[in-house]
Amino acid sequence: MTTTLKSKHTYLIILLQVFVLALSSGSGFAQNRISSPYSRFGIGDLMPNTNAYNMAMGGISYGVSSPFFVNTANPATYRSFDTLSFVFDIGGYSRQSRLVTQNLSQSANYTSLGYLLFGFPVTRWWRSSIGLLPYSGTGYHMIDKTVEDVIGKVTREYEGSGGINQFYWGNSISITKNLSAGFNLNYLFGTIEKWSATTFPDSAYRMNYKAATTTHIHDISLNYGLFYKYRFNGGLQLGVGAVAQGNSEISATEKRLGYRYFMQSNGLERVIDTLVNEPSIKGDILLPAGLGLGFSIGKTDKWLVGADYQLQMWEKYRYFDQPDTLKNSMRLGVGGEYTPSVSTVSNYFQRITYRAGFRYSNSFLELRNQRIDEFGISFGFGLPIPRTRSTVNFAAEIGTRGTVAENLIKENYFRFTLGLSIFERWFIIRKYD
């Protein structure tokens, strides 16, 4: 009996249909992605540019490559894809957090689609990848109540939602046997909505004020990577990677609206006058340059350890030509994985890959002279699917961000990612007698 390519083509078509469906619903990809008061600043919370495989190891990715996973953080690592196979990565993302001040605490939870990644060979020296993943997320709702002399009670309310998505086309070119170079051509798109309101509960005669902005982002950016891999005798291998991104001016359109109003007894607003109404302001958002370095060392199908360092110049950030008070950010990650025996058939637990790591980041936020730092410990494992090289991957991170000093907010969080990495041969005709 002879099997044809029909089943392979059908399988591939189904995967591509899923991918195209996700792209067509990209406007909803960013909704309800984040719930954090710190996402109010800049373009929101930057989302981790990693899948479940990398996230479980402290986010290390610049010096890590695998034929079974798509590593978008360093496009030069696409060279590791097999010449006769494709890789399809899909993952979901969930985060539960506890927001704490000196006097109060509150829970915040959200879940979203994490990533859709597709990697494949083009020629013997050229590999490619396309994918969709989140770039940043905005989600917060805060109320500040004060009592002021003469005026009395004043309530200030702030709310934001939305985010930026990233659709990319990446390529990796083999320069020598051990060295490759790559780039990701990224299309950033999405909508961020923010509004604030000032109300006066003690006065029936003071007019309230509300200001709202809606920002639409849509433009292209580039990031680059280099990757060097050397195999020693005995299966030991070293990976060293570097990534870079220049300043990117991202086109955006902003709608601004500001008006005064009274609150009616039925809870509806009665608008008195409109002070600001600018429906289409065109401008740019300058995303700053960054640099990342990483390495890994390990034994094929057995163990791996590595580390990453990233620096990004957020002091250069501009929003419609206006500077901000953001600081340059830094991230350090360390992690690794261990597989007892990839070839064992009788004991399934021996084939499970166990991963762990930690990361520390000095974020771009400094509020009330307090730097908003983040620290997380991660762990996870990869469950091999029998008779394939495909895996189901779990990754979890327990971490903390911010401080309660100066009446700020501290976030204690648990982040969880569930991913499926499909590794399939194509262009192969199998024969059975």
KANOR-V690715 format. One record per residue. N is the residue number from 1. RES is the residue in one letter. PHI is phi in whole degrees, -180 to 180 (NA if undefined). D_LAST is the distance of its C-alpha to the last C-alpha in Angstrom with 2 decimals. Layout:
<<N	RES	PHI	D_LAST> <N	RES	PHI	D_LAST>>
This chain:
<<1	M	NA	5.90> <2	T	-121	8.06> <3	T	-93	10.95> <4	T	-100	14.22> <5	L	-78	17.38> <6	K	-58	19.06> <7	S	-64	18.69> <8	K	-65	19.92> <9	H	-64	22.77> <10	T	-62	23.72> <11	Y	-61	23.92> <12	L	-65	26.01> <13	I	-62	28.25> <14	I	-61	29.00> <15	L	-62	30.04> <16	L	-66	32.20> <17	Q	-64	33.80> <18	V	-61	34.78> <19	F	-64	36.18> <20	V	-64	38.18> <21	L	-62	39.51> <22	A	-66	40.82> <23	L	-64	42.47> <24	S	-67	44.13> <25	S	-104	45.64> <26	G	-61	46.73> <27	S	-64	50.38> <28	G	-92	49.72> <29	F	-64	47.68> <30	A	-93	50.93> <31	Q	-75	52.70> <32	N	54	53.59> <33	R	-89	51.88> <34	I	-145	54.76> <35	S	-145	57.83> <36	S	-154	60.15> <37	P	-63	63.79> <38	Y	-76	62.93> <39	S	-77	60.74> <40	R	-71	64.04> <41	F	-101	64.49> <42	G	61	63.04> <43	I	-99	59.89> <44	G	99	59.00> <45	D	-71	56.78> <46	L	-74	54.24> <47	M	-84	50.79> <48	P	-64	48.51> <49	N	-90	46.21> <50	T	-140	43.42> <51	N	-97	40.37> <52	A	-62	39.81> <53	Y	-61	38.32> <54	N	-75	41.50> <55	M	-59	43.96> <56	A	-67	43.15> <57	M	-108	44.17> <58	G	73	47.63> <59	G	81	46.39> <60	I	-65	45.69> <61	S	-157	43.69> <62	Y	-65	45.36> <63	G	-111	43.92> <64	V	-119	40.62> <65	S	-138	37.25> <66	S	-158	33.69> <67	P	-74	30.41> <68	F	-106	29.93> <69	F	-139	33.34> <70	V	-100	35.63> <71	N	-105	39.02> <72	T	-75	41.48> <73	A	-65	44.50> <74	N	-131	43.70> <75	P	-63	41.89> <76	A	-68	41.37> <77	T	-77	38.78> <78	Y	-62	36.31> <79	R	-60	35.31> <80	S	-77	33.18> <81	F	-61	30.55> <82	D	-66	27.17> <83	T	-71	26.59> <84	L	-125	23.35> <85	S	-140	24.31> <86	F	-127	26.96> <87	V	-124	29.11> <88	F	-125	30.80> <89	D	-112	33.72> <90	I	-137	35.74> <91	G	-151	38.53> <92	G	-111	41.50> <93	Y	-135	44.86> <94	S	-139	47.63> <95	R	-143	50.98> <96	Q	-116	53.68> <97	S	-135	56.99> <98	R	-120	60.50> <99	L	-93	63.33> <100	V	-127	66.37> <101	T	-116	69.94> <102	Q	-67	72.95> <103	N	-124	73.74> <104	L	-131	70.76> <105	S	-149	67.01> <106	Q	-155	64.45> <107	S	-90	60.70> <108	A	-144	58.48> <109	N	-137	54.80> <110	Y	-160	52.31> <111	T	-141	48.60> <112	S	-154	46.76> <113	L	-65	43.50> <114	G	-88	43.18> <115	Y	-168	40.88> <116	L	-135	38.02> <117	L	-131	36.42> <118	F	-139	33.61> <119	G	-123	32.60> <120	F	-159	30.37> <121	P	-84	30.19> <122	V	-113	31.86> <123	T	-137	31.74> <124	R	-66	31.31> <125	W	-115	34.94> <126	W	-132	35.49> <127	R	-121	34.40> <128	S	-139	35.73> <129	S	-154	36.33> <130	I	-131	38.01> <131	G	-175	39.36> <132	L	-134	42.10> <133	L	-154	44.14> <134	P	-74	47.75> <135	Y	-106	50.42> <136	S	-151	53.47> <137	G	-137	54.70> <138	T	-125	58.16> <139	G	-165	59.12> <140	Y	-160	62.47> <141	H	-152	65.40> <142	M	-128	68.61> <143	I	-128	72.11> <144	D	-120	75.16> <145	K	-109	78.39> <146	T	-134	81.70> <147	V	-122	85.41> <148	E	-116	87.59> <149	D	-58	91.37> <150	V	72	92.98> <151	I	-75	89.63> <152	G	93	88.45> <153	K	-72	84.80> <154	V	-131	82.25> <155	T	-115	78.54> <156	R	-116	76.08> <157	E	-122	72.53> <158	Y	-132	69.52> <159	E	-148	66.07> <160	G	-150	63.05> <161	S	-156	59.46> <162	G	107	56.57> <163	G	162	54.91> <164	I	-115	53.11> <165	N	-100	49.40> <166	Q	-133	47.47> <167	F	-103	44.77> <168	Y	-130	43.55> <169	W	-126	41.52> <170	G	-115	40.86> <171	N	-143	39.78> <172	S	-131	39.27> <173	I	-118	39.66> <174	S	-78	38.89> <175	I	-88	42.14> <176	T	-132	41.22> <177	K	-59	38.43> <178	N	-110	40.09> <179	L	-117	42.20> <180	S	-137	41.43> <181	A	-128	43.71> <182	G	-153	43.18> <183	F	-150	45.01> <184	N	-114	44.83> <185	L	-93	46.47> <186	N	-107	47.65> <187	Y	-108	49.04> <188	L	-95	51.35> <189	F	-152	52.44> <190	G	157	54.00> <191	T	-135	57.26> <192	I	-121	59.65> <193	E	-114	62.45> <194	K	-138	65.47> <195	W	-147	68.75> <196	S	-138	71.81> <197	A	-139	74.77> <198	T	-119	78.24> <199	T	-125	80.07> <200	F	-127	83.47> <201	P	-62	83.40> <202	D	-84	87.16> <203	S	-123	88.36> <204	A	-90	88.31> <205	Y	-115	89.72> <206	R	-81	87.59> <207	M	-79	84.81> <208	N	-79	81.29> <209	Y	-134	79.14> <210	K	-131	75.42> <211	A	-126	73.48> <212	A	-134	69.88> <213	T	-131	67.55> <214	T	-127	64.16> <215	T	-113	62.30> <216	H	-105	59.35> <217	I	-111	57.36> <218	H	-164	55.22> <219	D	-169	54.59> <220	I	-112	52.33> <221	S	-138	52.33> <222	L	-130	50.52> <223	N	-138	49.60> <224	Y	-127	48.26> <225	G	-151	46.46> <226	L	-127	45.82> <227	F	-144	43.31> <228	Y	-122	43.13> <229	K	-130	40.43> <230	Y	-126	40.67> <231	R	-104	38.25> <232	F	-88	39.97> <233	N	-64	38.59> <234	G	89	37.05> <235	G	91	35.41> <236	L	-73	38.77> <237	Q	-140	39.19> <238	L	-118	42.19> <239	G	-124	42.34> <240	V	-131	45.56> <241	G	-135	46.08> <242	A	-141	48.98> <243	V	-131	49.41> <244	A	-148	52.38> <245	Q	-142	53.69> <246	G	-83	56.89> <247	N	-60	59.43> <248	S	-124	58.01> <249	E	-92	60.35> <250	I	-97	58.56> <251	S	-67	60.08> <252	A	-148	61.25> <253	T	-128	63.39> <254	E	-121	65.66> <255	K	-110	67.56> <256	R	-121	70.69> <257	L	-143	72.78> <258	G	-140	75.80> <259	Y	-151	78.22> <260	R	-105	80.92> <261	Y	-158	80.92> <262	F	-110	82.38> <263	M	-94	80.36> <264	Q	-82	81.33> <265	S	-64	81.74> <266	N	-86	78.60> <267	G	88	76.55> <268	L	-93	76.14> <269	E	-86	77.29> <270	R	-110	80.25> <271	V	-70	80.03> <272	I	-94	83.43> <273	D	-156	82.62> <274	T	-107	79.82> <275	L	-94	80.53> <276	V	-134	77.26> <277	N	-152	75.00> <278	E	-120	72.86> <279	P	-76	69.76> <280	S	-155	68.00> <281	I	-105	68.76> <282	K	-94	66.50> <283	G	-166	66.03> <284	D	-130	63.72> <285	I	-114	62.36> <286	L	-89	62.14> <287	L	-91	59.25> <288	P	-78	60.13> <289	A	-68	58.42> <290	G	-149	56.39> <291	L	-141	54.80> <292	G	-136	52.15> <293	L	-133	51.08> <294	G	-161	48.47> <295	F	-147	46.55> <296	S	-148	43.87> <297	I	-141	42.84> <298	G	-173	39.96> <299	K	-117	37.02> <300	T	-52	33.51> <301	D	59	31.83> <302	K	-133	34.85> <303	W	-151	38.23> <304	L	-158	40.32> <305	V	-133	44.01> <306	G	-167	45.87> <307	A	-151	48.88> <308	D	-130	49.99> <309	Y	-138	53.40> <310	Q	-135	54.35> <311	L	-133	57.69> <312	Q	-136	58.63> <313	M	-92	62.05> <314	W	-71	62.90> <315	E	-65	66.61> <316	K	-86	65.82> <317	Y	-59	64.54> <318	R	-135	66.36> <319	Y	-123	66.27> <320	F	53	67.87> <321	D	69	69.83> <322	Q	-101	71.09> <323	P	-72	70.51> <324	D	-129	69.60> <325	T	-100	70.36> <326	L	-71	66.79> <327	K	-112	66.26> <328	N	-63	63.71> <329	S	-108	60.76> <330	M	-140	58.83> <331	R	-137	55.64> <332	L	-127	54.34> <333	G	-133	51.05> <334	V	-138	49.57> <335	G	-172	46.35> <336	G	-172	43.14> <337	E	-145	39.94> <338	Y	-147	38.34> <339	T	-120	34.87> <340	P	-56	34.98> <341	S	-162	31.37> <342	V	-71	28.64> <343	S	-98	25.92> <344	T	-68	27.07> <345	V	-101	24.65> <346	S	-74	26.93> <347	N	-115	30.00> <348	Y	-63	29.60> <349	F	-65	33.23> <350	Q	-71	32.63> <351	R	-93	30.34> <352	I	-72	33.02> <353	T	-97	35.02> <354	Y	-106	38.77> <355	R	-130	41.13> <356	A	-160	44.92> <357	G	179	47.71> <358	F	-149	51.06> <359	R	-146	52.81> <360	Y	-134	56.40> <361	S	-135	57.70> <362	N	-100	61.18> <363	S	-71	60.97> <364	F	-82	62.92> <365	L	-102	65.35> <366	E	-135	68.75> <367	L	-121	70.87> <368	R	52	74.40> <369	N	65	74.04> <370	Q	-117	70.97> <371	R	-77	67.65> <372	I	-90	64.74> <373	D	-95	62.26> <374	E	-140	58.89> <375	F	-137	57.11> <376	G	-142	53.76> <377	I	-112	51.59> <378	S	-119	47.88> <379	F	-159	44.94> <380	G	176	41.41> <381	F	-158	37.85> <382	G	-114	34.29> <383	L	-100	31.82> <384	P	-70	28.20> <385	I	-85	25.75> <386	P	-54	22.94> <387	R	64	19.66> <388	T	-143	21.40> <389	R	-104	24.31> <390	S	-79	26.27> <391	T	-143	29.47> <392	V	-102	32.29> <393	N	-120	35.55> <394	F	-114	39.00> <395	A	-143	42.19> <396	A	-136	45.78> <397	E	-139	49.12> <398	I	-108	52.55> <399	G	-153	55.35> <400	T	-143	58.86> <401	R	-142	60.59> <402	G	86	64.27> <403	T	-154	67.41> <404	V	-93	70.09> <405	A	-63	72.84> <406	E	56	75.18> <407	N	59	74.06> <408	L	-89	70.56> <409	I	-115	67.33> <410	K	-109	64.79> <411	E	-110	61.19> <412	N	-106	59.21> <413	Y	-134	55.62> <414	F	-128	52.16> <415	R	-113	49.36> <416	F	-135	45.80> <417	T	-130	42.64> <418	L	-116	39.27> <419	G	-129	36.46> <420	L	-125	32.77> <421	S	-112	30.98> <422	I	-101	27.58> <423	F	-114	25.52> <424	E	-134	22.56> <425	R	-78	20.46> <426	W	-139	20.75> <427	F	61	19.94> <428	I	-123	16.44> <429	I	-106	13.30> <430	R	-94	10.26> <431	K	-122	6.73> <432	Y	-126	3.81> <433	D	-92	0.00>>
